[in-house]
Amino acid sequence: MSKNNCFKHVAKKCFRYFKKQETKKEKFKNKKKMLLNYLIPLSFWINEKSNQYSNTYFLGLSGGQGAGKTTITSLLNIILTNYFKKKVCIFSIDDFYKTLNDRKKLSKKIHPLLKTRGVPGTHDIKFIINYLKKIKLKKNKVILLPIFDKSIDDRAIKSKWKKINYIPDIIILEGWCVGAKPQSNKLLNKAVNILEKKEDLNFKWRNYVNKQLKNKYKYLFNKMNDIIYMKVPNFSSLQKWRLKQENKLRLKNIKKKFKIMTNSEVLKFMMTYQRVTQQMFKDLPKIASIVLNLNKNHQIKNIRYIK
């Protein structure tokens, strides 16, 4: 097995994936370099790590909104399944958002901001834990994984859910808050943006989110064997990339009834993520097994292998 042989084997499918994601104005740059220098060596690392476990290898992939998590996981999946012949199951923490009805109940019981999906406390962590338990039982039955439909801000109907009818060698859980740590009370007392200043005056929302990270989310994240963290230059880079992402959705769904956020809606939405994201800038490079450093041009600058 070698990097060059692997590249020859997967290049066609990877480039096909790149092409599907591109628009007339937005093209991927240095695609060959991205594969040969970064993603193929990373796939070799994941393959070696997974071989060390008799049970399913559980990998987290973390990075802020718009960092490129879906792109990276999709390409890793192509390489791992086609070259290394691994059975891979990839799912996003986004697909495990609580239903709109459940979030409405939370917003009335705890704080109005909890109606907005995204922050810790708005995911159904129990659902993910139960899925992991079913995988451990190694009974080759069909398992249904939810799909979250952002166009209706709710969980899709069961007929659209993802069917898993195999025991995966590797599970990759990707998400913006994967691996996030709670903050100290001192940090919680200081608002990080205008949204917190105006809509969370008594700190109830941020304290609730922080409590979730201390308990349910910690329990889930501790089950992961390793974490890959996509480190971005700063929060403003994420805002810029997230706006581009929404614009791409707008262009691809111009004839469909798909709810696309305006720029101001995107920026307000991202304010709910800001506190946890900025804390992750400090925490995740210390605990991640691998750090993918991204530059301001949204490209991988280097990879740091820690474990």
VEXMIKE-58793 format. One record per residue (C-alpha): chain; residue number from 1; x, y, z; residue in three letters. Coordinates in steps of 0.2 Angstrom, whole numbers, always signed. Example, Ala and Ser with C-alpha at 12.3 -4.5 7.8 and 13.67 -1.06 7.14 Angstrom:
> A:1:+62:-22:+39:Ala .
> A:2:+68:-5:+36:Ser .
REM end
This chain:
> A:1:+0:+0:+0:Met .
> A:2:+7:+17:-5:Ser .
> A:3:+0:+35:-6:Lys .
> A:4:+2:+35:-25:Asn .
> A:5:-7:+18:-27:Asn .
> A:6:-21:+25:-16:Cys .
> A:7:-22:+41:-26:Phe .
> A:8:-23:+31:-43:Lys .
> A:9:-37:+20:-35:His .
> A:10:-48:+34:-28:Val .
> A:11:-44:+49:-39:Ala .
> A:12:-58:+47:-51:Lys .
> A:13:-72:+46:-38:Lys .
> A:14:-64:+60:-27:Cys .
> A:15:-64:+72:-42:Phe .
> A:16:-81:+67:-47:Arg .
> A:17:-86:+72:-29:Tyr .
> A:18:-77:+89:-30:Phe .
> A:19:-86:+93:-46:Lys .
> A:20:-103:+90:-39:Lys .
> A:21:-100:+102:-25:Gln .
> A:22:-93:+116:-36:Glu .
> A:23:-103:+130:-44:Thr .
> A:24:-98:+141:-59:Lys .
> A:25:-90:+154:-47:Lys .
> A:26:-84:+143:-33:Glu .
> A:27:-71:+129:-37:Lys .
> A:28:-60:+119:-26:Phe .
> A:29:-41:+123:-28:Lys .
> A:30:-26:+111:-27:Asn .
> A:31:-37:+96:-27:Lys .
> A:32:-23:+84:-30:Lys .
> A:33:-12:+91:-16:Lys .
> A:34:-27:+90:-4:Met .
> A:35:-28:+72:-8:Leu .
> A:36:-10:+66:-9:Leu .
> A:37:-3:+77:+5:Asn .
> A:38:-17:+77:+18:Tyr .
> A:39:-32:+66:+16:Leu .
> A:40:-24:+50:+9:Ile .
> A:41:-11:+50:+23:Pro .
> A:42:-25:+54:+35:Leu .
> A:43:-35:+39:+29:Ser .
> A:44:-19:+28:+31:Phe .
> A:45:-19:+34:+49:Trp .
> A:46:-38:+31:+52:Ile .
> A:47:-36:+13:+44:Asn .
> A:48:-21:+9:+56:Glu .
> A:49:-30:+15:+71:Lys .
> A:50:-46:+6:+67:Ser .
> A:51:-36:-10:+65:Asn .
> A:52:-31:-9:+83:Gln .
> A:53:-49:-11:+89:Tyr .
> A:54:-59:-27:+88:Ser .
> A:55:-75:-17:+90:Asn .
> A:56:-81:-3:+79:Thr .
> A:57:-69:+12:+79:Tyr .
> A:58:-78:+28:+84:Phe .
> A:59:-70:+44:+77:Leu .
> A:60:-76:+62:+80:Gly .
> A:61:-73:+75:+67:Leu .
> A:62:-75:+93:+73:Ser .
> A:63:-75:+110:+66:Gly .
> A:64:-85:+126:+66:Gly .
> A:65:-99:+130:+54:Gln .
> A:66:-94:+131:+36:Gly .
> A:67:-76:+124:+40:Ala .
> A:68:-79:+110:+27:Gly .
> A:69:-83:+95:+38:Lys .
> A:70:-95:+87:+26:Thr .
> A:71:-82:+88:+12:Thr .
> A:72:-68:+81:+22:Ile .
> A:73:-79:+66:+29:Thr .
> A:74:-86:+63:+12:Ser .
> A:75:-69:+61:+4:Leu .
> A:76:-62:+51:+19:Leu .
> A:77:-77:+39:+16:Asn .
> A:78:-73:+37:-3:Ile .
> A:79:-54:+33:+2:Ile .
> A:80:-58:+21:+16:Leu .
> A:81:-72:+11:+7:Thr .
> A:82:-64:+10:-10:Asn .
> A:83:-45:+8:-6:Tyr .
> A:84:-45:+1:+12:Phe .
> A:85:-62:-9:+10:Lys .
> A:86:-68:-3:+26:Lys .
> A:87:-87:-2:+31:Lys .
> A:88:-89:+16:+36:Val .
> A:89:-104:+24:+44:Cys .
> A:90:-104:+43:+44:Ile .
> A:91:-117:+54:+52:Phe .
> A:92:-119:+72:+57:Ser .
> A:93:-124:+78:+75:Ile .
> A:94:-135:+90:+65:Asp .
> A:95:-146:+75:+60:Asp .
> A:96:-150:+72:+79:Phe .
> A:97:-158:+88:+82:Tyr .
> A:98:-173:+87:+93:Lys .
> A:99:-189:+89:+84:Thr .
> A:100:-197:+107:+82:Leu .
> A:101:-210:+102:+94:Asn .
> A:102:-198:+97:+108:Asp .
> A:103:-187:+113:+105:Arg .
> A:104:-203:+123:+107:Lys .
> A:105:-206:+115:+123:Lys .
> A:106:-188:+118:+129:Leu .
> A:107:-190:+136:+124:Ser .
> A:108:-205:+139:+135:Lys .
> A:109:-198:+129:+149:Lys .
> A:110:-180:+135:+150:Ile .
> A:111:-177:+149:+137:His .
> A:112:-184:+156:+121:Pro .
> A:113:-167:+154:+112:Leu .
> A:114:-168:+135:+114:Leu .
> A:115:-181:+135:+100:Lys .
> A:116:-166:+138:+88:Thr .
> A:117:-157:+122:+83:Arg .
> A:118:-138:+121:+85:Gly .
> A:119:-132:+123:+103:Val .
> A:120:-129:+109:+115:Pro .
> A:121:-146:+104:+123:Gly .
> A:122:-155:+105:+106:Thr .
> A:123:-148:+87:+101:His .
> A:124:-156:+71:+105:Asp .
> A:125:-140:+63:+113:Ile .
> A:126:-150:+48:+120:Lys .
> A:127:-154:+43:+102:Phe .
> A:128:-135:+43:+97:Ile .
> A:129:-131:+33:+113:Ile .
> A:130:-144:+20:+109:Asn .
> A:131:-137:+18:+91:Tyr .
> A:132:-120:+15:+97:Leu .
> A:133:-127:+2:+109:Lys .
> A:134:-136:-7:+95:Lys .
> A:135:-119:-7:+85:Ile .
> A:136:-110:-15:+100:Lys .
> A:137:-123:-29:+100:Leu .
> A:138:-117:-34:+82:Lys .
> A:139:-134:-40:+77:Lys .
> A:140:-135:-37:+58:Asn .
> A:141:-152:-29:+58:Lys .
> A:142:-157:-13:+49:Val .
> A:143:-155:+2:+60:Ile .
> A:144:-163:+18:+55:Leu .
> A:145:-154:+35:+58:Leu .
> A:146:-164:+51:+57:Pro .
> A:147:-162:+64:+44:Ile .
> A:148:-165:+83:+49:Phe .
> A:149:-174:+93:+36:Asp .
> A:150:-167:+111:+37:Lys .
> A:151:-180:+117:+25:Ser .
> A:152:-194:+113:+38:Ile .
> A:153:-183:+115:+53:Asp .
> A:154:-188:+98:+59:Asp .
> A:155:-184:+80:+58:Arg .
> A:156:-189:+71:+42:Ala .
> A:157:-202:+58:+41:Ile .
> A:158:-196:+40:+45:Lys .
> A:159:-197:+34:+26:Ser .
> A:160:-183:+47:+22:Lys .
> A:161:-171:+41:+37:Trp .
> A:162:-154:+33:+33:Lys .
> A:163:-154:+14:+33:Lys .
> A:164:-139:+5:+41:Ile .
> A:165:-139:-14:+37:Asn .
> A:166:-121:-18:+41:Tyr .
> A:167:-110:-17:+56:Ile .
> A:168:-97:-3:+52:Pro .
> A:169:-79:-5:+55:Asp .
> A:170:-78:+14:+57:Ile .
> A:171:-91:+27:+63:Ile .
> A:172:-87:+45:+60:Ile .
> A:173:-98:+58:+70:Leu .
> A:174:-95:+75:+63:Glu .
> A:175:-102:+91:+70:Gly .
> A:176:-97:+109:+75:Trp .
> A:177:-98:+105:+94:Cys .
> A:178:-90:+88:+94:Val .
> A:179:-78:+87:+108:Gly .
> A:180:-83:+104:+115:Ala .
> A:181:-79:+107:+134:Lys .
> A:182:-89:+117:+146:Pro .
> A:183:-84:+134:+152:Gln .
> A:184:-80:+141:+170:Ser .
> A:185:-93:+152:+178:Asn .
> A:186:-82:+167:+177:Lys .
> A:187:-82:+166:+157:Leu .
> A:188:-101:+163:+157:Leu .
> A:189:-104:+179:+165:Asn .
> A:190:-97:+189:+151:Lys .
> A:191:-107:+191:+135:Ala .
> A:192:-98:+187:+119:Val .
> A:193:-110:+196:+107:Asn .
> A:194:-125:+207:+105:Ile .
> A:195:-137:+192:+105:Leu .
> A:196:-131:+187:+123:Glu .
> A:197:-132:+205:+129:Lys .
> A:198:-150:+208:+123:Lys .
> A:199:-158:+190:+124:Glu .
> A:200:-149:+181:+138:Asp .
> A:201:-149:+195:+152:Leu .
> A:202:-150:+183:+166:Asn .
> A:203:-137:+170:+158:Phe .
> A:204:-151:+156:+159:Lys .
> A:205:-148:+151:+141:Trp .
> A:206:-129:+150:+141:Arg .
> A:207:-129:+141:+158:Asn .
> A:208:-141:+128:+152:Tyr .
> A:209:-130:+125:+136:Val .
> A:210:-115:+124:+148:Asn .
> A:211:-123:+111:+159:Lys .
> A:212:-127:+100:+144:Gln .
> A:213:-109:+100:+140:Leu .
> A:214:-104:+95:+157:Lys .
> A:215:-116:+80:+157:Asn .
> A:216:-124:+72:+142:Lys .
> A:217:-112:+78:+129:Tyr .
> A:218:-97:+74:+139:Lys .
> A:219:-104:+56:+141:Tyr .
> A:220:-105:+54:+122:Leu .
> A:221:-89:+62:+118:Phe .
> A:222:-79:+51:+130:Asn .
> A:223:-85:+36:+120:Lys .
> A:224:-75:+42:+105:Met .
> A:225:-58:+34:+102:Asn .
> A:226:-51:+49:+93:Asp .
> A:227:-55:+67:+88:Ile .
> A:228:-50:+76:+72:Ile .
> A:229:-51:+95:+74:Tyr .
> A:230:-52:+107:+59:Met .
> A:231:-44:+123:+66:Lys .
> A:232:-49:+139:+57:Val .
> A:233:-40:+156:+59:Pro .
> A:234:-54:+165:+68:Asn .
> A:235:-73:+166:+70:Phe .
> A:236:-74:+179:+56:Ser .
> A:237:-67:+167:+44:Ser .
> A:238:-81:+155:+49:Leu .
> A:239:-94:+169:+46:Gln .
> A:240:-87:+172:+29:Lys .
> A:241:-87:+154:+24:Trp .
> A:242:-104:+151:+31:Arg .
> A:243:-111:+165:+21:Leu .
> A:244:-103:+157:+5:Lys .
> A:245:-111:+140:+10:Gln .
> A:246:-128:+148:+11:Glu .
> A:247:-126:+157:-6:Asn .
> A:248:-121:+140:-14:Lys .
> A:249:-137:+132:-7:Leu .
> A:250:-146:+147:-14:Arg .
> A:251:-139:+144:-32:Leu .
> A:252:-142:+125:-31:Lys .
> A:253:-159:+126:-25:Asn .
> A:254:-165:+142:-35:Ile .
> A:255:-180:+132:-43:Lys .
> A:256:-184:+122:-27:Lys .
> A:257:-195:+127:-12:Lys .
> A:258:-180:+127:+0:Phe .
> A:259:-179:+140:+14:Lys .
> A:260:-162:+149:+12:Ile .
> A:261:-157:+161:+26:Met .
> A:262:-153:+179:+22:Thr .
> A:263:-135:+186:+26:Asn .
> A:264:-142:+194:+42:Ser .
> A:265:-151:+178:+47:Glu .
> A:266:-135:+168:+45:Val .
> A:267:-125:+180:+56:Leu .
> A:268:-138:+180:+69:Lys .
> A:269:-139:+161:+69:Phe .
> A:270:-120:+160:+71:Met .
> A:271:-121:+171:+86:Met .
> A:272:-129:+156:+95:Thr .
> A:273:-114:+146:+91:Tyr .
> A:274:-100:+159:+95:Gln .
> A:275:-97:+156:+113:Arg .
> A:276:-94:+137:+111:Val .
> A:277:-85:+139:+95:Thr .
> A:278:-72:+151:+102:Gln .
> A:279:-69:+141:+117:Gln .
> A:280:-66:+126:+106:Met .
> A:281:-52:+136:+97:Phe .
> A:282:-43:+135:+114:Lys .
> A:283:-48:+118:+120:Asp .
> A:284:-48:+106:+105:Leu .
> A:285:-30:+108:+99:Pro .
> A:286:-25:+102:+116:Lys .
> A:287:-37:+86:+116:Ile .
> A:288:-38:+81:+98:Ala .
> A:289:-28:+67:+91:Ser .
> A:290:-26:+76:+74:Ile .
> A:291:-27:+95:+70:Val .
> A:292:-31:+100:+52:Leu .
> A:293:-25:+118:+51:Asn .
> A:294:-35:+129:+38:Leu .
> A:295:-29:+145:+31:Asn .
> A:296:-39:+161:+27:Lys .
> A:297:-42:+154:+9:Asn .
> A:298:-51:+139:+16:His .
> A:299:-38:+127:+12:Gln .
> A:300:-28:+114:+23:Ile .
> A:301:-12:+122:+28:Lys .
> A:302:-5:+107:+37:Asn .
> A:303:-9:+93:+48:Ile .
> A:304:-3:+90:+66:Arg .
> A:305:-3:+72:+72:Tyr .
> A:306:-3:+72:+90:Ile .
> A:307:-8:+54:+95:Lys .
REM end
